[in-house]
Amino acid sequence: MPVLGIDELTALVADARRGGKSVVFTNGVFDLLHPGHLRYLQASRRHGDLLIVGVNSDRSVRTIKGDRRPVTPEQERAEMLAALSCVDAVVVFDEDTPSALIERLEPDVLVKGEDWKHRENPGREFVERRGGRMEFERFESGYSATGIIEKVRTLLH
């Protein structure tokens, strides 16, 4: 599935709903795609019929993670995610949180990693107020883009 704009994505969601399908949403930076990301997305997909992945824009990543990130530009990160069989659609968002995107898409299930279990989850109240649910997936230890970056830095010095 290609990377979609918000209007195309909204139409896809509407078609899925007309077909009785449930919509799952998750989001993240997904910089330096690794097996932890893949397993997380595969697990997220099992919560419904259509998995939409929101990808932070380069600007929002810099705000969240600092000027040295992301390593991989937003369109390349989105393209990699869109190529995964467990992902039905990808959209890049420029805000620091996916709240506005979640409200526009109205997913039935919102998924985050279990590292978010005791943190504020943008969009959670909105989804639950509409009768949807929040799910947390196990965090794969041993995998992180930051860890990969540090390993490369160590190897180069």
N, CA, C and O atoms as a GROMACS GRO file, in nm:
protein
  628
    1MET      N    1   0.085  -0.118   0.000
    1MET     CA    2   0.000   0.000   0.000
    1MET      C    3   0.090   0.124   0.000
    1MET      O    4   0.190   0.129   0.072
    2PRO      N    5   0.054   0.222  -0.079
    2PRO     CA    6   0.137   0.344  -0.085
    2PRO      C    7   0.121   0.431   0.040
    2PRO      O    8   0.032   0.410   0.123
    3VAL      N    9   0.208   0.529   0.048
    3VAL     CA   10   0.196   0.631   0.151
    3VAL      C   11   0.084   0.724   0.105
    3VAL      O   12   0.084   0.769  -0.010
    4LEU      N   13  -0.011   0.752   0.193
    4LEU     CA   14  -0.129   0.828   0.155
    4LEU      C   15  -0.132   0.965   0.220
    4LEU      O   16  -0.074   0.986   0.327
    5GLY      N   17  -0.201   1.057   0.156
    5GLY     CA   18  -0.233   1.186   0.215
    5GLY      C   19  -0.357   1.167   0.302
    5GLY      O   20  -0.422   1.064   0.296
    6ILE      N   21  -0.388   1.266   0.382
    6ILE     CA   22  -0.498   1.254   0.478
    6ILE      C   23  -0.633   1.232   0.408
    6ILE      O   24  -0.715   1.155   0.458
    7ASP      N   25  -0.657   1.298   0.297
    7ASP     CA   26  -0.787   1.281   0.229
    7ASP      C   27  -0.801   1.140   0.172
    7ASP      O   28  -0.907   1.079   0.183
    8GLU      N   29  -0.695   1.088   0.112
    8GLU     CA   30  -0.698   0.951   0.060
    8GLU      C   31  -0.716   0.851   0.174
    8GLU      O   32  -0.790   0.753   0.161
    9LEU      N   33  -0.650   0.877   0.283
    9LEU     CA   34  -0.658   0.789   0.398
    9LEU      C   35  -0.798   0.790   0.459
    9LEU      O   36  -0.851   0.685   0.496
   10THR      N   37  -0.857   0.907   0.469
   10THR     CA   38  -0.994   0.918   0.521
   10THR      C   39  -1.090   0.838   0.434
   10THR      O   40  -1.180   0.771   0.487
   11ALA      N   41  -1.074   0.844   0.302
   11ALA     CA   42  -1.158   0.766   0.210
   11ALA      C   43  -1.136   0.617   0.229
   11ALA      O   44  -1.232   0.540   0.227
   12LEU      N   45  -1.011   0.574   0.248
   12LEU     CA   46  -0.981   0.433   0.270
   12LEU      C   47  -1.049   0.383   0.398
   12LEU      O   48  -1.106   0.274   0.400
   13VAL      N   49  -1.042   0.463   0.504
   13VAL     CA   50  -1.105   0.427   0.631
   13VAL      C   51  -1.257   0.416   0.613
   13VAL      O   52  -1.319   0.322   0.663
   14ALA      N   53  -1.316   0.510   0.543
   14ALA     CA   54  -1.461   0.507   0.519
   14ALA      C   55  -1.501   0.380   0.442
   14ALA      O   56  -1.600   0.317   0.476
   15ASP      N   57  -1.424   0.344   0.341
   15ASP     CA   58  -1.451   0.221   0.265
   15ASP      C   59  -1.440   0.098   0.355
   15ASP      O   60  -1.523   0.007   0.347
   16ALA      N   61  -1.337   0.095   0.439
   16ALA     CA   62  -1.319  -0.019   0.530
   16ALA      C   63  -1.438  -0.031   0.625
   16ALA      O   64  -1.487  -0.141   0.649
   17ARG      N   65  -1.483   0.081   0.677
   17ARG     CA   66  -1.596   0.080   0.771
   17ARG      C   67  -1.724   0.034   0.701
   17ARG      O   68  -1.803  -0.041   0.759
   18ARG      N   69  -1.745   0.078   0.578
   18ARG     CA   70  -1.863   0.033   0.503
   18ARG      C   71  -1.859  -0.118   0.483
   18ARG      O   72  -1.963  -0.183   0.475
   19GLY      N   73  -1.739  -0.173   0.476
   19GLY     CA   74  -1.723  -0.317   0.462
   19GLY      C   75  -1.722  -0.391   0.594
   19GLY      O   76  -1.695  -0.511   0.598
   20GLY      N   77  -1.751  -0.320   0.703
   20GLY     CA   78  -1.757  -0.384   0.835
   20GLY      C   79  -1.622  -0.412   0.899
   20GLY      O   80  -1.613  -0.491   0.992
   21LYS      N   81  -1.519  -0.349   0.849
   21LYS     CA   82  -1.384  -0.373   0.902
   21LYS      C   83  -1.351  -0.278   1.016
   21LYS      O   84  -1.400  -0.165   1.022
   22SER      N   85  -1.267  -0.326   1.108
   22SER     CA   86  -1.221  -0.242   1.219
   22SER      C   87  -1.087  -0.179   1.183
   22SER      O   88  -1.006  -0.238   1.111
   23VAL      N   89  -1.066  -0.058   1.234
   23VAL     CA   90  -0.948   0.021   1.202
   23VAL      C   91  -0.858   0.031   1.324
   23VAL      O   92  -0.902   0.068   1.432
   24VAL      N   93  -0.730  -0.002   1.303
   24VAL     CA   94  -0.627   0.004   1.408
   24VAL      C   95  -0.529   0.114   1.369
   24VAL      O   96  -0.491   0.127   1.252
   25PHE      N   97  -0.489   0.193   1.469
   25PHE     CA   98  -0.392   0.300   1.444
   25PHE      C   99  -0.277   0.289   1.542
   25PHE      O  100  -0.296   0.264   1.661
   26THR      N  101  -0.157   0.307   1.490
   26THR     CA  102  -0.039   0.324   1.575
   26THR      C  103   0.049   0.428   1.509
   26THR      O  104   0.029   0.463   1.393
   27ASN      N  105   0.144   0.476   1.583
   27ASN     CA  106   0.232   0.579   1.528
   27ASN      C  107   0.370   0.570   1.590
   27ASN      O  108   0.392   0.505   1.692
   28GLY      N  109   0.464   0.638   1.525
   28GLY     CA  110   0.599   0.644   1.578
   28GLY      C  111   0.693   0.708   1.480
   28GLY      O  112   0.654   0.752   1.372
   29VAL      N  113   0.819   0.711   1.520
   29VAL     CA  114   0.924   0.768   1.438
   29VAL      C  115   0.971   0.665   1.334
   29VAL      O  116   0.986   0.697   1.217
   30PHE      N  117   0.993   0.542   1.378
   30PHE     CA  118   1.036   0.432   1.292
   30PHE      C  119   1.163   0.467   1.215
   30PHE      O  120   1.174   0.442   1.095
   31ASP      N  121   1.259   0.526   1.286
   31ASP     CA  122   1.388   0.561   1.228
   31ASP      C  123   1.476   0.436   1.235
   31ASP      O  124   1.480   0.369   1.338
   32LEU      N  125   1.546   0.405   1.130
   32LEU     CA  126   1.628   0.285   1.122
   32LEU      C  127   1.544   0.161   1.156
   32LEU      O  128   1.562   0.099   1.261
   33LEU      N  129   1.455   0.128   1.067
   33LEU     CA  130   1.363   0.016   1.084
   33LEU      C  131   1.438  -0.111   1.125
   33LEU      O  132   1.536  -0.149   1.062
   34HIS      N  133   1.391  -0.175   1.231
   34HIS     CA  134   1.459  -0.294   1.284
   34HIS      C  135   1.355  -0.401   1.323
   34HIS      O  136   1.235  -0.372   1.320
   35PRO      N  137   1.400  -0.523   1.358
   35PRO     CA  138   1.306  -0.631   1.390
   35PRO      C  139   1.207  -0.598   1.502
   35PRO      O  140   1.095  -0.648   1.501
   36GLY      N  141   1.246  -0.515   1.596
   36GLY     CA  142   1.153  -0.475   1.702
   36GLY      C  143   1.034  -0.399   1.644
   36GLY      O  144   0.920  -0.421   1.685
   37HIS      N  145   1.060  -0.310   1.548
   37HIS     CA  146   0.952  -0.238   1.481
   37HIS      C  147   0.861  -0.336   1.408
   37HIS      O  148   0.738  -0.330   1.420
   38LEU      N  149   0.922  -0.428   1.333
   38LEU     CA  150   0.844  -0.524   1.254
   38LEU      C  151   0.753  -0.607   1.345
   38LEU      O  152   0.635  -0.622   1.316
   39ARG      N  153   0.807  -0.661   1.452
   39ARG     CA  154   0.727  -0.744   1.543
   39ARG      C  155   0.616  -0.663   1.609
   39ARG      O  156   0.505  -0.713   1.628
   40TYR      N  157   0.645  -0.540   1.643
   40TYR     CA  158   0.543  -0.451   1.701
   40TYR      C  159   0.429  -0.428   1.602
   40TYR      O  160   0.312  -0.434   1.640
   41LEU      N  161   0.462  -0.401   1.478
   41LEU     CA  162   0.360  -0.376   1.376
   41LEU      C  163   0.279  -0.501   1.345
   41LEU      O  164   0.158  -0.494   1.326
   42GLN      N  165   0.344  -0.615   1.340
   42GLN     CA  166   0.272  -0.741   1.319
   42GLN      C  167   0.173  -0.766   1.432
   42GLN      O  168   0.060  -0.807   1.407
   43ALA      N  169   0.215  -0.741   1.555
   43ALA     CA  170   0.126  -0.759   1.670
   43ALA      C  171   0.012  -0.658   1.666
   43ALA      O  172  -0.101  -0.691   1.700
   44SER      N  173   0.041  -0.535   1.626
   44SER     CA  174  -0.061  -0.430   1.618
   44SER      C  175  -0.169  -0.468   1.517
   44SER      O  176  -0.288  -0.446   1.541
   45ARG      N  177  -0.127  -0.525   1.406
   45ARG     CA  178  -0.220  -0.563   1.299
   45ARG      C  179  -0.322  -0.666   1.347
   45ARG      O  180  -0.435  -0.669   1.298
   46ARG      N  181  -0.284  -0.749   1.441
   46ARG     CA  182  -0.374  -0.853   1.491
   46ARG      C  183  -0.492  -0.797   1.572
   46ARG      O  184  -0.584  -0.872   1.607
   47HIS      N  185  -0.491  -0.668   1.602
   47HIS     CA  186  -0.600  -0.607   1.679
   47HIS      C  187  -0.717  -0.563   1.592
   47HIS      O  188  -0.817  -0.514   1.644
   48GLY      N  189  -0.707  -0.579   1.461
   48GLY     CA  190  -0.817  -0.537   1.375
   48GLY      C  191  -0.792  -0.574   1.231
   48GLY      O  192  -0.703  -0.653   1.199
   49ASP      N  193  -0.872  -0.515   1.142
   49ASP     CA  194  -0.869  -0.551   1.001
   49ASP      C  195  -0.781  -0.461   0.914
   49ASP      O  196  -0.729  -0.505   0.812
   50LEU      N  197  -0.764  -0.337   0.955
   50LEU     CA  198  -0.691  -0.238   0.875
   50LEU      C  199  -0.593  -0.168   0.968
   50LEU      O  200  -0.635  -0.101   1.063
   51LEU      N  201  -0.462  -0.180   0.941
   51LEU     CA  202  -0.362  -0.114   1.024
   51LEU      C  203  -0.310   0.010   0.953
   51LEU      O  204  -0.255   0.003   0.844
   52ILE      N  205  -0.329   0.123   1.018
   52ILE     CA  206  -0.278   0.251   0.970
   52ILE      C  207  -0.163   0.292   1.060
   52ILE      O  208  -0.175   0.289   1.182
   53VAL      N  209  -0.052   0.331   0.998
   53VAL     CA  210   0.065   0.375   1.074
   53VAL      C  211   0.091   0.522   1.046
   53VAL      O  212   0.110   0.563   0.931
   54GLY      N  213   0.091   0.602   1.152
   54GLY     CA  214   0.127   0.742   1.143
   54GLY      C  215   0.276   0.757   1.170
   54GLY      O  216   0.327   0.704   1.268
   55VAL      N  217   0.345   0.827   1.082
   55VAL     CA  218   0.489   0.846   1.094
   55VAL      C  219   0.519   0.993   1.120
   55VAL      O  220   0.473   1.081   1.047
   56ASN      N  221   0.595   1.018   1.225
   56ASN     CA  222   0.633   1.156   1.256
   56ASN      C  223   0.716   1.215   1.142
   56ASN      O  224   0.805   1.150   1.089
   57SER      N  225   0.684   1.338   1.105
   57SER     CA  226   0.763   1.409   1.004
   57SER      C  227   0.903   1.436   1.057
   57SER      O  228   0.928   1.427   1.178
   58ASP      N  229   0.994   1.469   0.968
   58ASP     CA  230   1.130   1.503   1.011
   58ASP      C  231   1.129   1.618   1.111
   58ASP      O  232   1.202   1.615   1.210
   59ARG      N  233   1.046   1.719   1.086
   59ARG     CA  234   1.038   1.834   1.177
   59ARG      C  235   0.995   1.791   1.316
   59ARG      O  236   1.054   1.834   1.415
   60SER      N  237   0.892   1.708   1.324
   60SER     CA  238   0.844   1.667   1.456
   60SER      C  239   0.946   1.576   1.527
   60SER      O  240   0.957   1.579   1.649
   61VAL      N  241   1.019   1.494   1.451
   61VAL     CA  242   1.122   1.409   1.511
   61VAL      C  243   1.231   1.497   1.572
   61VAL      O  244   1.277   1.470   1.684
   62ARG      N  245   1.273   1.600   1.500
   62ARG     CA  246   1.376   1.690   1.556
   62ARG      C  247   1.328   1.756   1.685
   62ARG      O  248   1.406   1.774   1.778
   63THR      N  249   1.201   1.791   1.690
   63THR     CA  250   1.146   1.851   1.811
   63THR      C  251   1.150   1.752   1.927
   63THR      O  252   1.183   1.789   2.040
   64ILE      N  253   1.117   1.626   1.900
   64ILE     CA  254   1.108   1.524   2.003
   64ILE      C  255   1.245   1.467   2.041
   64ILE      O  256   1.274   1.448   2.159
   65LYS      N  257   1.329   1.440   1.941
   65LYS     CA  258   1.454   1.365   1.965
   65LYS      C  259   1.582   1.448   1.945
   65LYS      O  260   1.691   1.397   1.970
   66GLY      N  261   1.570   1.572   1.903
   66GLY     CA  262   1.687   1.656   1.884
   66GLY      C  263   1.729   1.669   1.740
   66GLY      O  264   1.681   1.598   1.652
   67ASP      N  265   1.823   1.763   1.717
   67ASP     CA  266   1.864   1.800   1.581
   67ASP      C  267   1.938   1.692   1.504
   67ASP      O  268   1.951   1.702   1.382
   68ARG      N  269   1.988   1.590   1.572
   68ARG     CA  270   2.064   1.486   1.502
   68ARG      C  271   1.975   1.372   1.450
   68ARG      O  272   2.025   1.277   1.391
   69ARG      N  273   1.846   1.383   1.472
   69ARG     CA  274   1.753   1.281   1.426
   69ARG      C  275   1.647   1.349   1.339
   69ARG      O  276   1.625   1.469   1.354
   70PRO      N  277   1.583   1.279   1.252
   70PRO     CA  278   1.601   1.138   1.223
   70PRO      C  279   1.722   1.113   1.133
   70PRO      O  280   1.773   1.205   1.069
   71VAL      N  281   1.766   0.990   1.130
   71VAL     CA  282   1.873   0.949   1.041
   71VAL      C  283   1.815   0.930   0.901
   71VAL      O  284   1.876   0.970   0.802
   72THR      N  285   1.698   0.869   0.894
   72THR     CA  286   1.631   0.839   0.767
   72THR      C  287   1.519   0.941   0.743
   72THR      O  288   1.436   0.962   0.831
   73PRO      N  289   1.516   1.005   0.626
   73PRO     CA  290   1.411   1.105   0.597
   73PRO      C  291   1.270   1.045   0.601
   73PRO      O  292   1.252   0.926   0.578
   74GLU      N  293   1.173   1.129   0.630
   74GLU     CA  294   1.034   1.086   0.650
   74GLU      C  295   0.978   1.005   0.533
   74GLU      O  296   0.912   0.903   0.556
   75GLN      N  297   1.003   1.047   0.410
   75GLN     CA  298   0.945   0.973   0.297
   75GLN      C  299   1.005   0.834   0.284
   75GLN      O  300   0.936   0.740   0.245
   76GLU      N  301   1.132   0.820   0.317
   76GLU     CA  302   1.195   0.688   0.313
   76GLU      C  303   1.143   0.600   0.426
   76GLU      O  304   1.119   0.480   0.406
   77ARG      N  305   1.125   0.657   0.546
   77ARG     CA  306   1.070   0.579   0.657
   77ARG      C  307   0.929   0.533   0.623
   77ARG      O  308   0.893   0.418   0.647
   78ALA      N  309   0.850   0.623   0.566
   78ALA     CA  310   0.712   0.590   0.530
   78ALA      C  311   0.708   0.483   0.421
   78ALA      O  312   0.626   0.392   0.427
   79GLU      N  313   0.795   0.495   0.322
   79GLU     CA  314   0.800   0.397   0.213
   79GLU      C  315   0.836   0.257   0.264
   79GLU      O  316   0.776   0.158   0.221
   80MET      N  317   0.931   0.249   0.356
   80MET     CA  318   0.970   0.120   0.414
   80MET      C  319   0.852   0.057   0.488
   80MET      O  320   0.826  -0.062   0.473
   81LEU      N  321   0.782   0.136   0.566
   81LEU     CA  322   0.667   0.085   0.641
   81LEU      C  323   0.555   0.040   0.548
   81LEU      O  324   0.493  -0.064   0.570
   82ALA      N  325   0.531   0.118   0.444
   82ALA     CA  326   0.424   0.086   0.349
   82ALA      C  327   0.450  -0.045   0.276
   82ALA      O  328   0.355  -0.109   0.229
   83ALA      N  329   0.575  -0.087   0.267
   83ALA     CA  330   0.610  -0.211   0.198
   83ALA      C  331   0.585  -0.335   0.284
   83ALA      O  332   0.589  -0.446   0.232
   84LEU      N  333   0.560  -0.318   0.412
   84LEU     CA  334   0.538  -0.432   0.501
   84LEU      C  335   0.397  -0.488   0.481
   84LEU      O  336   0.300  -0.413   0.473
   85SER      N  337   0.386  -0.620   0.474
   85SER     CA  338   0.257  -0.683   0.447
   85SER      C  339   0.156  -0.661   0.561
   85SER      O  340   0.036  -0.668   0.538
   86CYS      N  341   0.202  -0.636   0.682
   86CYS     CA  342   0.111  -0.616   0.794
   86CYS      C  343   0.054  -0.474   0.800
   86CYS      O  344  -0.039  -0.448   0.877
   87VAL      N  345   0.109  -0.384   0.721
   87VAL     CA  346   0.067  -0.243   0.721
   87VAL      C  347  -0.024  -0.217   0.602
   87VAL      O  348   0.011  -0.248   0.488
   88ASP      N  349  -0.141  -0.160   0.630
   88ASP     CA  350  -0.237  -0.132   0.523
   88ASP      C  351  -0.226   0.008   0.467
   88ASP      O  352  -0.258   0.031   0.350
   89ALA      N  353  -0.181   0.103   0.548
   89ALA     CA  354  -0.167   0.240   0.501
   89ALA      C  355  -0.071   0.315   0.593
   89ALA      O  356  -0.062   0.287   0.713
   90VAL      N  357  -0.001   0.412   0.534
   90VAL     CA  358   0.094   0.495   0.608
   90VAL      C  359   0.064   0.641   0.576
   90VAL      O  360   0.034   0.676   0.462
   91VAL      N  361   0.073   0.724   0.679
   91VAL     CA  362   0.056   0.868   0.661
   91VAL      C  363   0.163   0.938   0.745
   91VAL      O  364   0.192   0.896   0.857
   92VAL      N  365   0.221   1.044   0.690
   92VAL     CA  366   0.318   1.124   0.763
   92VAL      C  367   0.242   1.240   0.827
   92VAL      O  368   0.160   1.305   0.762
   93PHE      N  369   0.268   1.264   0.956
   93PHE     CA  370   0.204   1.378   1.023
   93PHE      C  371   0.310   1.470   1.080
   93PHE      O  372   0.417   1.426   1.122
   94ASP      N  373   0.280   1.600   1.080
   94ASP     CA  374   0.380   1.701   1.116
   94ASP      C  375   0.368   1.751   1.259
   94ASP      O  376   0.459   1.818   1.308
   95GLU      N  377   0.260   1.719   1.327
   95GLU     CA  378   0.243   1.764   1.464
   95GLU      C  379   0.331   1.682   1.557
   95GLU      O  380   0.380   1.576   1.519
   96ASP      N  381   0.351   1.732   1.678
   96ASP     CA  382   0.434   1.660   1.776
   96ASP      C  383   0.364   1.537   1.832
   96ASP      O  384   0.429   1.443   1.877
   97THR      N  385   0.230   1.538   1.831
   97THR     CA  386   0.152   1.421   1.872
   97THR      C  387   0.052   1.388   1.761
   97THR      O  388   0.021   1.474   1.678
   98PRO      N  389   0.002   1.265   1.759
   98PRO     CA  390  -0.092   1.226   1.653
   98PRO      C  391  -0.238   1.257   1.688
   98PRO      O  392  -0.328   1.207   1.621
   99SER      N  393  -0.263   1.337   1.789
   99SER     CA  394  -0.402   1.362   1.836
   99SER      C  395  -0.496   1.404   1.724
   99SER      O  396  -0.603   1.346   1.709
  100ALA      N  397  -0.459   1.505   1.647
  100ALA     CA  398  -0.547   1.555   1.540
  100ALA      C  399  -0.571   1.447   1.435
  100ALA      O  400  -0.683   1.433   1.384
  101LEU      N  401  -0.469   1.371   1.402
  101LEU     CA  402  -0.482   1.263   1.305
  101LEU      C  403  -0.576   1.154   1.358
  101LEU      O  404  -0.661   1.104   1.284
  102ILE      N  405  -0.562   1.119   1.483
  102ILE     CA  406  -0.650   1.018   1.545
  102ILE      C  407  -0.794   1.065   1.542
  102ILE      O  408  -0.885   0.987   1.512
  103GLU      N  409  -0.817   1.191   1.573
  103GLU     CA  410  -0.954   1.245   1.572
  103GLU      C  411  -1.011   1.247   1.430
  103GLU      O  412  -1.131   1.228   1.412
  104ARG      N  413  -0.928   1.268   1.333
  104ARG     CA  414  -0.975   1.268   1.194
  104ARG      C  415  -1.009   1.126   1.147
  104ARG      O  416  -1.108   1.106   1.077
  105LEU      N  417  -0.926   1.028   1.186
  105LEU     CA  418  -0.944   0.890   1.138
  105LEU      C  419  -1.042   0.808   1.221
  105LEU      O  420  -1.101   0.713   1.171
  106GLU      N  421  -1.060   0.845   1.347
  106GLU     CA  422  -1.151   0.775   1.438
  106GLU      C  423  -1.126   0.624   1.442
  106GLU      O  424  -1.218   0.546   1.413
  107PRO      N  425  -1.005   0.581   1.477
  107PRO     CA  426  -0.978   0.437   1.481
  107PRO      C  427  -1.057   0.366   1.591
  107PRO      O  428  -1.097   0.426   1.690
  108ASP      N  429  -1.078   0.237   1.571
  108ASP     CA  430  -1.145   0.155   1.671
  108ASP      C  431  -1.047   0.111   1.779
  108ASP      O  432  -1.086   0.090   1.895
  109VAL      N  433  -0.921   0.096   1.741
  109VAL     CA  434  -0.817   0.050   1.834
  109VAL      C  435  -0.695   0.139   1.816
  109VAL      O  436  -0.651   0.167   1.705
  110LEU      N  437  -0.642   0.183   1.929
  110LEU     CA  438  -0.519   0.262   1.932
  110LEU      C  439  -0.414   0.175   1.999
  110LEU      O  440  -0.435   0.126   2.110
  111VAL      N  441  -0.299   0.156   1.932
  111VAL     CA  442  -0.195   0.067   1.985
  111VAL      C  443  -0.067   0.146   2.009
  111VAL      O  444  -0.026   0.228   1.927
  112LYS      N  445  -0.005   0.120   2.124
  112LYS     CA  446   0.127   0.175   2.156
  112LYS      C  447   0.208   0.064   2.222
  112LYS      O  448   0.154  -0.038   2.265
  113GLY      N  449   0.339   0.086   2.228
  113GLY     CA  450   0.425  -0.008   2.298
  113GLY      C  451   0.400  -0.001   2.446
  113GLY      O  452   0.357   0.102   2.498
  114GLU      N  453   0.428  -0.112   2.517
  114GLU     CA  454   0.400  -0.114   2.661
  114GLU      C  455   0.483  -0.012   2.738
  114GLU      O  456   0.451   0.017   2.854
  115ASP      N  457   0.588   0.043   2.676
  115ASP     CA  458   0.664   0.149   2.742
  115ASP      C  459   0.580   0.276   2.755
  115ASP      O  460   0.620   0.369   2.826
  116TRP      N  461   0.465   0.282   2.689
  116TRP     CA  462   0.373   0.395   2.698
  116TRP      C  463   0.259   0.370   2.798
  116TRP      O  464   0.172   0.455   2.815
  117LYS      N  465   0.259   0.255   2.863
  117LYS     CA  466   0.147   0.215   2.948
  117LYS      C  467   0.118   0.316   3.060
  117LYS      O  468   0.002   0.338   3.094
  118HIS      N  469   0.220   0.374   3.118
  118HIS     CA  470   0.202   0.465   3.231
  118HIS      C  471   0.232   0.610   3.193
  118HIS      O  472   0.268   0.692   3.278
  119ARG      N  473   0.217   0.640   3.065
  119ARG     CA  474   0.239   0.776   3.015
  119ARG      C  475   0.110   0.825   2.950
  119ARG      O  476   0.018   0.748   2.925
  120GLU      N  477   0.106   0.954   2.924
  120GLU     CA  478  -0.009   1.009   2.855
  120GLU      C  479  -0.008   0.958   2.710
  120GLU      O  480   0.095   0.961   2.644
  121ASN      N  481  -0.123   0.913   2.664
  121ASN     CA  482  -0.136   0.860   2.529
  121ASN      C  483  -0.229   0.949   2.449
  121ASN      O  484  -0.351   0.939   2.460
  122PRO      N  485  -0.171   1.037   2.367
  122PRO     CA  486  -0.254   1.126   2.286
  122PRO      C  487  -0.356   1.047   2.204
  122PRO      O  488  -0.322   0.950   2.137
  123GLY      N  489  -0.481   1.090   2.212
  123GLY     CA  490  -0.587   1.025   2.137
  123GLY      C  491  -0.661   0.916   2.213
  123GLY      O  492  -0.768   0.874   2.171
  124ARG      N  493  -0.606   0.871   2.325
  124ARG     CA  494  -0.668   0.760   2.399
  124ARG      C  495  -0.810   0.795   2.445
  124ARG      O  496  -0.903   0.718   2.421
  125GLU      N  497  -0.826   0.909   2.510
  125GLU     CA  498  -0.959   0.948   2.559
  125GLU      C  499  -1.058   0.957   2.444
  125GLU      O  500  -1.172   0.912   2.457
  126PHE      N  501  -1.016   1.015   2.333
  126PHE     CA  502  -1.104   1.029   2.217
  126PHE      C  503  -1.150   0.892   2.168
  126PHE      O  504  -1.269   0.871   2.145
  127VAL      N  505  -1.057   0.799   2.152
  127VAL     CA  506  -1.090   0.665   2.102
  127VAL      C  507  -1.182   0.592   2.199
  127VAL      O  508  -1.282   0.533   2.157
  128GLU      N  509  -1.150   0.596   2.327
  128GLU     CA  510  -1.232   0.527   2.427
  128GLU      C  511  -1.370   0.591   2.441
  128GLU      O  512  -1.469   0.520   2.462
  129ARG      N  513  -1.379   0.722   2.430
  129ARG     CA  514  -1.508   0.791   2.437
  129ARG      C  515  -1.600   0.747   2.323
  129ARG      O  516  -1.722   0.745   2.339
  130ARG      N  517  -1.541   0.710   2.209
  130ARG     CA  518  -1.618   0.663   2.093
  130ARG      C  519  -1.649   0.514   2.101
  130ARG      O  520  -1.710   0.459   2.010
  131GLY      N  521  -1.606   0.448   2.209
  131GLY     CA  522  -1.633   0.305   2.224
  131GLY      C  523  -1.518   0.217   2.178
  131GLY      O  524  -1.530   0.094   2.178
  132GLY      N  525  -1.405   0.278   2.140
  132GLY     CA  526  -1.287   0.203   2.097
  132GLY      C  527  -1.202   0.165   2.218
  132GLY      O  528  -1.243   0.183   2.333
  133ARG      N  529  -1.084   0.112   2.191
  133ARG     CA  530  -0.999   0.068   2.301
  133ARG      C  531  -0.852   0.097   2.274
  133ARG      O  532  -0.809   0.116   2.160
  134MET      N  533  -0.778   0.099   2.383
  134MET     CA  534  -0.633   0.117   2.379
  134MET      C  535  -0.568  -0.017   2.407
  134MET      O  536  -0.609  -0.088   2.500
  135GLU      N  537  -0.468  -0.054   2.327
  135GLU     CA  538  -0.394  -0.178   2.348
  135GLU      C  539  -0.246  -0.144   2.359
  135GLU      O  540  -0.197  -0.051   2.295
  136PHE      N  541  -0.176  -0.221   2.440
  136PHE     CA  542  -0.031  -0.203   2.456
  136PHE      C  543   0.038  -0.332   2.414
  136PHE      O  544   0.002  -0.441   2.458
  137GLU      N  545   0.138  -0.317   2.330
  137GLU     CA  546   0.212  -0.433   2.283
  137GLU      C  547   0.348  -0.440   2.352
  137GLU      O  548   0.408  -0.338   2.386
  138ARG      N  549   0.393  -0.563   2.371
  138ARG     CA  550   0.521  -0.587   2.437
  138ARG      C  551   0.632  -0.514   2.364
  138ARG      O  552   0.639  -0.512   2.241
  139PHE      N  553   0.719  -0.454   2.443
  139PHE     CA  554   0.834  -0.381   2.389
  139PHE      C  555   0.947  -0.480   2.368
  139PHE      O  556   0.988  -0.548   2.463
  140GLU      N  557   0.998  -0.489   2.249
  140GLU     CA  558   1.106  -0.582   2.216
  140GLU      C  559   1.239  -0.529   2.270
  140GLU      O  560   1.292  -0.431   2.217
  141SER      N  561   1.292  -0.591   2.372
  141SER     CA  562   1.420  -0.546   2.425
  141SER      C  563   1.532  -0.585   2.329
  141SER      O  564   1.521  -0.683   2.255
  142GLY      N  565   1.636  -0.507   2.331
  142GLY     CA  566   1.751  -0.534   2.245
  142GLY      C  567   1.745  -0.466   2.110
  142GLY      O  568   1.840  -0.476   2.032
  143TYR      N  569   1.637  -0.397   2.081
  143TYR     CA  570   1.624  -0.327   1.954
  143TYR      C  571   1.589  -0.182   1.978
  143TYR      O  572   1.492  -0.152   2.047
  144SER      N  573   1.668  -0.093   1.923
  144SER     CA  574   1.633   0.049   1.925
  144SER      C  575   1.718   0.123   1.823
  144SER      O  576   1.835   0.090   1.803
  145ALA      N  577   1.658   0.221   1.760
  145ALA     CA  578   1.733   0.301   1.664
  145ALA      C  579   1.848   0.373   1.735
  145ALA      O  580   1.958   0.383   1.681
  146THR      N  581   1.822   0.423   1.856
  146THR     CA  582   1.927   0.491   1.932
  146THR      C  583   2.043   0.397   1.959
  146THR      O  584   2.159   0.437   1.948
  147GLY      N  585   2.013   0.271   1.994
  147GLY     CA  586   2.117   0.172   2.016
  147GLY      C  587   2.198   0.145   1.891
  147GLY      O  588   2.320   0.131   1.898
  148ILE      N  589   2.132   0.138   1.776
  148ILE     CA  590   2.201   0.116   1.649
  148ILE      C  591   2.293   0.234   1.619
  148ILE      O  592   2.408   0.216   1.577
  149ILE      N  593   2.243   0.355   1.640
  149ILE     CA  594   2.323   0.476   1.616
  149ILE      C  595   2.447   0.476   1.705
  149ILE      O  596   2.557   0.507   1.659
  150GLU      N  597   2.430   0.443   1.832
  150GLU     CA  598   2.543   0.440   1.925
  150GLU      C  599   2.645   0.334   1.885
  150GLU      O  600   2.766   0.357   1.895
  151LYS      N  601   2.598   0.220   1.840
  151LYS     CA  602   2.689   0.114   1.796
  151LYS      C  603   2.772   0.159   1.676
  151LYS      O  604   2.892   0.134   1.671
  152VAL      N  605   2.707   0.225   1.580
  152VAL     CA  606   2.777   0.275   1.463
  152VAL      C  607   2.880   0.379   1.504
  152VAL      O  608   2.993   0.378   1.456
  153ARG      N  609   2.842   0.470   1.594
  153ARG     CA  610   2.937   0.573   1.642
  153ARG      C  611   3.058   0.507   1.707
  153ARG      O  612   3.171   0.550   1.684
  154THR      N  613   3.035   0.405   1.787
  154THR     CA  614   3.145   0.334   1.854
  154THR      C  615   3.237   0.270   1.750
  154THR      O  616   3.359   0.277   1.761
  155LEU      N  617   3.178   0.208   1.648
  155LEU     CA  618   3.258   0.143   1.545
  155LEU      C  619   3.342   0.243   1.463
  155LEU      O  620   3.449   0.210   1.414
  156LEU      N  621   3.291   0.364   1.450
  156LEU     CA  622   3.360   0.466   1.370
  156LEU      C  623   3.471   0.536   1.447
  156LEU      O  624   3.555   0.602   1.387
  157HIS      N  625   3.471   0.523   1.578
  157HIS     CA  626   3.574   0.593   1.659
  157HIS      C  627   3.681   0.501   1.705
  157HIS      O  628   3.774   0.544   1.773
   0.00000   0.00000   0.00000
